[in-house]
Amino acid sequence: MRLHTCHSLVSLFFCFGTTHAQEVKYIDLSHGSQRTELRHPPSLDCPEGGICGSYSSGSVACGAPDRRDPRALGIYLLNVSPIDINPEEPVEVEFKLLNTGSVPLEVPVSPDLSYLQPADESIPFTYSSLALVTKAKSEQQAPALSSVGYVQLYGAGDHKESMLTLKPGEWIRVRGEVKLWACPSEPVASSLQGEFWLRSNKFRPHPGGSSTEINNLYPNATPTPATAVHFLCASK
């Protein structure tokens, strides 16, 4: 009787644990360009003989993950094409972004950043960004190789459709093209690993330019399998 009860409880737990194991969104970034330009007020008129110009600046606040944090994400590379990579050509990658944590996690899902900006170009605004990253690492001691490529998604709180809450076990699939700038002296065996950069950004426009404050966010990163590739180099 105890065995039967235990089996029933395990089955019930498994049922609840897999209820939300499903794909909830597919995003195709491989066709058309993303709109990421942000506006700022024009430069102020300069006095005759004076010096004026425009400038932009940025700052990044870093931290570290906490292994006790119940939030976690895993980035799987479902498809990489081609696997013989010419650094002068884009590589098509299909990512799977899985909530591997134990609590819901909100992520940005808009391909475009421009439309998130307020109509008044002088108003500061905050937006989220999520980079889905392919990191190349050489499998050989020589020639050494290291390269990173990524696609990016955006979201803002006042554009509800640009943010998506992933429940534990849910995922989104994203298809896009990345450029991996690496030109080894000879073809080299390598692997691509999926990673992510989740950030909160504060954009502050000013006449003639802007500044951006970037805060890195650190849900735990779940290790995922790497994809074997080869890097070629067409340039001489």
PyMOL commands that set and color helices and strands:
alter all, ss='L'
color gray80, all
select helices_A, chain A and resi 2-17+114-116+160-162
alter helices_A, ss='H'
color red, helices_A
select strands_A, chain A and resi 23-28+56-61+72-81+84-85+91-99+105-108+125-138+146-155+163-166+171-178+188-206+209-217+220-221+227-231
alter strands_A, ss='S'
color yellow, strands_A
deselect
rebuild
show_as cartoon
